[in-house]
Amino acid sequence: MRVVGTSLTLAEIMPWAVAPLRLGRGWVVAAEAATLRARWDRLVKTEPAERDVLFQVTRSRSPRSAAPQLPGHPAPGGRLARENGPCPEPVQVMYEPFDRQWLIPDNRVIDAARPELWRVADTMHQLYAVEAAEGPPAYSALLPAGRQGRIRPLYRRPGGLDPNIAPGLLCHLAGRLGLPVTPEDVLAWTAAAAAPEVTLTASSELWAEGVSLGREIVWLHTYGARFGTGGGRPRMPGGRRPYVRAGIPHIPDAATYDPAEQALRLGAGLVSPVPPAAWEHVEPWCERRTSPGEPGTLEAVRPLAWPRSRTSELLELVTVCALLADLEPRRAELAARVEAAERIGAEELRGAGVLPVPDAARRPASVLDHHEEGPDGQFALL
């Protein structure tokens, strides 16, 4: 049993969570949408026996599996064994923290697609807090779709409706702080806390500082897609901005990094400066793009040359990670001040009826305002 103190778990603040997607096969996600279309074409043009091998059959999915459409993505309703049409339009997802990739949004090729997440997807309002095994959550404006922790959407309905915030918490915070408090403010505060457990301050001054800092953090996590102020995408100041010193003509075998020179080498390519704080995320990002895939599999279908779009994304990744590292001293200083000031703890929220969170708040909301197609073109009964 958790000792009740001044800190709250993310589950007490954002009660509804969904398990991460289980893709079941690596070929359904790629760094470029064109790669997914090429893999799909290869799959549907093969004979049935070879199709099973290329598909990578699991207990959950095979080319003969019947599966309903994903909400909002009208893929063909027939079984994949009979499929000969074009690839469903790929969608951009957050595959790992800071790694934006593309996914085939077809329930027939995903072992566990978590349709409840697709129902609340919203390109204008939705945000996701994604738990990590250790350390703070990651934040995304894109649907998280990789090997990550539990996913907590900010809203339980599309259109920025029904906040996934413990019932009564917004009103209680507003009353204690003497300020209006929005769902976005609470999410921003969790980002400023940067820990698996979150301490709520009773100081309106500290709250305002924390929300402002948290909005900067989420802005960076989402590559400028949320909480922007009209300034466009994140950019490093002059003198620290990463540049391509030598082009990357081919897919390299691996990436190497020189921390003293802050230089990243990708085959004949050279990118610098890349600060050490960025390398933690740049290294796995590069590994996923330099892996050739097992010969004879769909994962081996990939570009022959290094796409220019990858270089642009790499520079954005370095920029975001470096700017986040710059914010760390501010975050640590804020945390020390919060610990020294009056806090809103679990006991207070229990007295106010905010905790324990009711079971209904931990379940998905009913969001259907239309029919969803089930397996083989039948309507889904939900």
TORGU-66011 format. One record per residue (C-alpha): residue number from 0; residue in three letters; x, y, z. Coordinates in pm, whole numbers. Each point is the difference from the previous one (the first is absolute). Example, Ala and Ser with C-alpha at 12.3 -4.5 7.8 and 13.67 -1.06 7.14 Angstrom:
2
   k   r      u      v      w
   0 ALA   1230   -450    780
   1 SER    137    344    -66
//
This chain:
382
   k   r      u      v      w
   0 MET      0      0      0
   1 ARG    136    342    -93
   2 VAL     76    230    291
   3 VAL   -221    307    -25
   4 GLY    211    314    -14
   5 THR     17    322   -190
   6 SER     66   -159   -339
   7 LEU   -258   -146   -237
   8 THR     39   -265   -264
   9 LEU    -81     85   -358
  10 ALA   -285   -252     29
  11 GLU   -159    215    272
  12 ILE     20    310   -218
  13 MET    -86   -152   -342
  14 PRO   -198   -312     93
  15 TRP    -80   -152   -340
  16 ALA    287   -186   -159
  17 VAL     33   -241   -292
  18 ALA    260   -271    -45
  19 PRO    252     66   -279
  20 LEU    -71   -129   -349
  21 ARG    134   -346    -74
  22 LEU     95      8   -366
  23 GLY    107   -363    -28
  24 ARG    223     63   -304
  25 GLY    260    262    -75
  26 TRP    -78     57   -369
  27 VAL   -322    193     70
  28 VAL    201    300    125
  29 ALA    273    190   -186
  30 ALA    180    331     -8
  31 GLU   -169     97   -329
  32 ALA   -352    -59   -128
  33 ALA    137    -99   -342
  34 THR    179   -295    158
  35 LEU   -328   -130    141
  36 ARG   -168     25   -340
  37 ALA    287   -197   -158
  38 ARG    -25   -270    267
  39 TRP   -376    -25    -43
  40 ASP     33    -35   -377
  41 ARG    253   -278     48
  42 LEU   -235   -180    241
  43 VAL   -319     13   -207
  44 LYS    177   -105   -321
  45 THR    129   -328    147
  46 GLU   -159   -344    -12
  47 PRO   -197   -114    308
  48 ALA    272   -228    137
  49 GLU    267    269    -22
  50 ARG   -243    259    133
  51 ASP    -22   -187    331
  52 VAL    377     10     36
  53 LEU     34    367    -91
  54 PHE   -292     95    224
  55 GLN    164   -157    310
  56 VAL   -294   -192    143
  57 THR    -67     22    375
  58 ARG   -271   -147    221
  59 SER   -192    327    -33
  60 ARG     28     68   -372
  61 SER     46   -184   -328
  62 PRO   -106     91   -356
  63 ARG   -323   -191     68
  64 SER    -88    189    319
  65 ALA   -325    199      9
  66 ALA     43    340    166
  67 PRO   -216    313     27
  68 GLN    113    328   -150
  69 LEU    193    239    217
  70 PRO   -217    298    100
  71 GLY     54    284   -244
  72 HIS    195   -212   -247
  73 PRO   -220   -177   -256
  74 ALA    233   -279   -111
  75 PRO   -154   -271   -219
  76 GLY   -220   -239    196
  77 GLY     99   -325   -170
  78 ARG    260   -241    128
  79 LEU    360     70    -92
  80 ALA     36   -337   -170
  81 ARG   -227    138   -276
  82 GLU    141    354      0
  83 ASN    143    143   -322
  84 GLY    -70    371     42
  85 PRO    227    292     93
  86 CYS    150     56    341
  87 PRO   -226    184    248
  88 GLU    127    355     35
  89 PRO    280     -8    263
  90 VAL    -30    220    308
  91 GLN    279    162    196
  92 VAL     44   -133    355
  93 MET    241     32    290
  94 TYR    184   -332    -15
  95 GLU    238     80    287
  96 PRO     52    325    193
  97 PHE    103    266   -254
  98 ASP     -9   -252   -287
  99 ARG   -274     76   -252
 100 GLN    -65   -283   -241
 101 TRP   -283   -120   -226
 102 LEU   -246   -283     61
 103 ILE   -244   -192   -222
 104 PRO   -336     70    172
 105 ASP   -153   -338    -77
 106 ASN   -128   -220    281
 107 ARG     65   -310   -212
 108 VAL    377     43     34
 109 ILE     22    113    366
 110 ASP    -28   -252    282
 111 ALA   -155    240    254
 112 ALA    -80    344   -145
 113 ARG   -189    137    307
 114 PRO   -300    145   -189
 115 GLU    -99    205    307
 116 LEU    306    216    -70
 117 TRP    -86     47   -367
 118 ARG   -353    111     97
 119 VAL    132    298    196
 120 ALA    279     97   -241
 121 ASP    -22    368    -88
 122 THR    258    192   -202
 123 MET   -100    334    152
 124 HIS    -42    -64    373
 125 GLN    111   -342    118
 126 LEU    321    -51    193
 127 TYR    141   -320    147
 128 ALA    211    -56    309
 129 VAL    191   -325    -42
 130 GLU    141   -164    310
 131 ALA    358   -125      7
 132 ALA    145   -296    188
 133 GLU    223    248    181
 134 GLY     -2    376      8
 135 PRO   -249    255   -128
 136 PRO   -272    -56   -259
 137 ALA     35     94   -364
 138 TYR   -258    225   -165
 139 SER   -132    -23   -353
 140 ALA   -256    160   -229
 141 LEU     26   -310   -221
 142 LEU   -155   -334     90
 143 PRO    263   -199    194
 144 ALA     48   -332   -178
 145 GLY    330   -155    108
 146 ARG    146   -202    284
 147 GLN    -87    243    273
 148 GLY   -182     18    332
 149 ARG   -366     64     73
 150 ILE   -155    283   -200
 151 ARG   -210    270    169
 152 PRO   -192    224   -245
 153 LEU    -77    350    125
 154 TYR   -359    -23   -130
 155 ARG   -243   -290     18
 156 ARG   -192    119   -307
 157 PRO    116    157   -328
 158 GLY    -28    375    -44
 159 GLY    163     82    334
 160 LEU   -300   -127    197
 161 ASP    -23   -185    334
 162 PRO    345     58    154
 163 ASN    180   -305    132
 164 ILE     60    176    331
 165 ALA   -113   -137    337
 166 PRO   -358    125     53
 167 GLY      1    307    224
 168 LEU    374     64    -27
 169 LEU    -27    301   -234
 170 CYS   -254    171    227
 171 HIS    200    -75    313
 172 LEU    321    137   -147
 173 ALA   -175    312   -127
 174 GLY   -144     64    345
 175 ARG    329    -52    184
 176 LEU    211    196   -247
 177 GLY   -249    276    -74
 178 LEU     65    -50   -372
 179 PRO   -187   -159   -288
 180 VAL    145   -347    -61
 181 THR    -40   -181   -333
 182 PRO     70   -364    -93
 183 GLU    299    123   -204
 184 ASP    134    174    311
 185 VAL    -11   -324    198
 186 LEU    175   -192   -278
 187 ALA    264    273    -20
 188 TRP     55    -20    375
 189 THR     64   -375    -22
 190 ALA    261     71   -267
 191 ALA    172    257    221
 192 ALA      0   -249    288
 193 ALA    193   -243   -228
 194 ALA    -42   -296    233
 195 PRO   -219   -311     25
 196 GLU   -167    168    300
 197 VAL   -125    357     -6
 198 THR      1    255    280
 199 LEU   -272    266    -21
 200 THR     80    344    138
 201 ALA   -239    222    194
 202 SER    188    312   -115
 203 SER   -161    184   -290
 204 GLU    337    152    -89
 205 LEU    175   -339    -18
 206 TRP   -295   -150   -185
 207 ALA     17    269   -269
 208 GLU    377    -50    -36
 209 GLY    -37   -377    -18
 210 VAL   -277     12   -258
 211 SER    204    238   -216
 212 LEU    304   -229     23
 213 GLY   -210   -309    -65
 214 ARG   -151    154   -310
 215 GLU    352     58   -136
 216 ILE     84   -364     72
 217 VAL   -311   -135   -171
 218 TRP     59    239   -292
 219 LEU    340   -158    -46
 220 HIS   -122   -358     47
 221 THR   -258     60   -275
 222 TYR    246    173   -235
 223 GLY   -197    322     29
 224 ALA   -341   -155    -78
 225 ARG   -154    104    335
 226 PHE     30    303    228
 227 GLY    177    204   -266
 228 THR      2    380      8
 229 GLY     14     58   -374
 230 GLY    376    -40    -22
 231 GLY     -9   -317   -208
 232 ARG    214   -305     68
 233 PRO    270    -11    268
 234 ARG    333    149   -107
 235 MET    337     17    170
 236 PRO    167    339     44
 237 GLY    276     92   -239
 238 GLY    334   -162     72
 239 ARG   -161   -313    148
 240 ARG   -219    -91   -294
 241 PRO     76   -346   -147
 242 TYR    104     -7   -364
 243 VAL     76   -263   -262
 244 ARG    374     36    -52
 245 ALA     11   -285   -254
 246 GLY   -296   -153   -183
 247 ILE   -137   -349     68
 248 PRO    -26   -157   -347
 249 HIS    -65   -362     98
 250 ILE   -157   -197    284
 251 PRO    293    -44    240
 252 ASP     74   -321    188
 253 ALA     -8    181    334
 254 ALA     37    337    168
 255 THR    305     99    202
 256 TYR     31    289    243
 257 ASP    296    200    125
 258 PRO   -105    178    322
 259 ALA    316    212     12
 260 GLU    -65    137   -348
 261 GLN   -379    -26     39
 262 ALA      4   -159   -343
 263 LEU   -239   -263   -136
 264 ARG    121   -207   -295
 265 LEU   -237   -194   -224
 266 GLY    219   -172   -255
 267 ALA    157    283   -200
 268 GLY   -243    247    158
 269 LEU     84    234    287
 270 VAL   -238    196    221
 271 SER    114    237    276
 272 PRO    -23    134    258
 273 VAL   -197   -279    167
 274 PRO     16     54    378
 275 PRO     43   -308    222
 276 ALA   -346     58    149
 277 ALA   -152    -67   -344
 278 TRP    193   -320    -70
 279 GLU   -220   -204    239
 280 HIS   -290     31   -244
 281 VAL    197     49   -323
 282 GLU    175   -338     36
 283 PRO   -315   -220     -3
 284 TRP   -155    227   -265
 285 CYS    298    -70   -226
 286 GLU      5   -372     81
 287 ARG   -359    -38   -116
 288 ARG     86    169   -332
 289 THR    327   -178    -71
 290 SER   -119   -354     77
 291 PRO    -25   -186   -335
 292 GLY   -273   -240    110
 293 GLU     23   -375    -35
 294 PRO     44   -100   -366
 295 GLY   -316   -134   -160
 296 THR   -233    179    243
 297 LEU   -213    308    -60
 298 GLU    215    191    250
 299 ALA    285    -33   -250
 300 VAL   -204    212   -245
 301 ARG    146    345     62
 302 PRO    147    296   -191
 303 LEU    330    -58   -181
 304 ALA    115    356     67
 305 TRP    -31    211    313
 306 PRO   -311    218    -49
 307 ARG     51    373     47
 308 SER   -304      5    228
 309 ARG    193   -214    250
 310 THR    275    257     24
 311 SER   -253    274     74
 312 GLU   -162   -217    267
 313 LEU    341    -77    150
 314 LEU     80    371     33
 315 GLU   -340     55    165
 316 LEU     64   -287    241
 317 VAL    339    140    104
 318 THR   -154    343     45
 319 VAL   -287   -122    216
 320 CYS    221   -213    226
 321 ALA    254    279     45
 322 LEU   -267    257     88
 323 LEU   -159   -240    249
 324 ALA    338    -44    168
 325 ASP     24    380     25
 326 LEU   -325      4    198
 327 GLU    119   -253    258
 328 PRO    157    256    241
 329 ARG   -329    195      4
 330 ARG   -193   -317     69
 331 ALA    229   -103    284
 332 GLU    -15    347    156
 333 LEU   -379      2    -20
 334 ALA    -19   -345    162
 335 ALA    211    119    294
 336 ARG   -223    304     51
 337 VAL   -315   -211    -19
 338 GLU    135   -236    265
 339 ALA     70    296    229
 340 ALA   -346    156    -41
 341 GLU   -352   -106     97
 342 ARG   -124   -296   -203
 343 ILE   -331   -160    -88
 344 GLY     31   -362    103
 345 ALA   -203   -317    -25
 346 GLU   -157     44    346
 347 GLU   -139    340    -98
 348 LEU   -140   -139   -324
 349 ARG   -159   -290    187
 350 GLY   -167    247    234
 351 ALA   -127    195   -301
 352 GLY   -144   -315   -160
 353 VAL    239     10   -297
 354 LEU    167   -323    113
 355 PRO    -49   -286    -31
 356 VAL    -74     37   -369
 357 PRO   -336   -164    -91
 358 ASP     21   -317   -208
 359 ALA   -198    160   -285
 360 ALA    281    253    -54
 361 ARG    243   -287    -64
 362 ARG   -212   -142   -283
 363 PRO    -28    137   -356
 364 ALA   -290    233    -73
 365 SER   -264    -85   -258
 366 VAL     98    211   -300
 367 LEU   -189   -159   -287
 368 ASP   -216    229   -211
 369 HIS     18   -222   -311
 370 HIS      8   -365   -101
 371 GLU    333   -181     -3
 372 GLU     54   -275   -251
 373 GLY     82   -341    142
 374 PRO    167   -304   -159
 375 ASP    -91    -73   -365
 376 GLY   -202    321    -32
 377 GLN   -249    -67    281
 378 PHE    -90    280    241
 379 ALA    172    -20    336
 380 LEU   -231    -33    299
 381 LEU    144    205    288
//
